[in-house]
Every structure is written in C-alpha cells, then in structure tokens.
Amino acid sequence: MLAPVEIDVETLRRMAALGGFAWTDAELESLRPAVERLLEMLERLEAVPIGELEPTTQYRVL
C-alpha cells in the first residue's frame, strides 16, 4: 500500500514544513533512523495475513 519513500533530509524538511515545523538539518538528521524504523514496521504490518485472523470485537462507549 505504501510507495517506497527516500528518507533524506530534504524529504523530512518538506514533511516538517507541511506540519508547520521549522527544524534544522541536524534535528531532521537525528529523526531519520526513527522514521526508517517506523516505515519498516508499517511494511511488516502490511504483510500480516489478516484473512487468517479472527474478527475483532467492537466495543462501544455510551
């Protein structure tokens, strides 16, 4: 579902700017490993065979 994304400082800068953040290159560089790990986790979630799982129970708060 997710398209491959190149995680470089320029990409992070643009995404941060969309969110209203003006972070420095050093701050963005420190975020890169975490963003890459999160994208890897999303890839693993996409590979889960949900057709084999039992349906979830819906809970309502009234």
N, C-alpha and C positions, 0 to 999 in steps of 0.2 A: 504494500500500500504506500509506503514512503519511498519517494525517489531518493537516490543517493545524493548526499549533500557534501560538498567540500567544506570542511570546517577550518577556515582560515580566519585570520584577524579581521580582514575586510568584511567577510560574511557576518561575523559576530558583531562588528561595528554597525553594520546596516540593520541587523535584527535589533540591536540595543537601541538604535536611534528610533526605530518604529515604536518601541516601548517607552520612548521618552528619556532614555538614559544617555548620558554623555561620558562614557567610560574611556579611560586611557588605554593605549595599546598594551601596557603591562597588565592592567586589570583584565582585559579581554584574553590575553595570552594565558593568564592563570586559570581562566574558566574553560579553556579548550579541552583539557583532559576530562573534565566532568561532563561536558556536552557530548563528547565522543562516547563516553561510557553509557550515558543515557540513551543515545541513539542505538548503541549495541543492544541495550536491554529491550528497546522497542522492537528491534529486529527479532529477538528471541521470542517476544510475546506474539508477534505475527506468525511465528512458526508453530504455536501451540495448536494441537488438533482439537478445536473446540467442539467439533461434531461428536467427539467421543466423551465429552464431559456431561455430567448430569445438569439439568437446567437449574438455574439459581432460584432461590425463594425470594419473592418480592416482599419487602416489609414496608408498611405504611405508617407514617406518623400522623395521627389525627389531632 
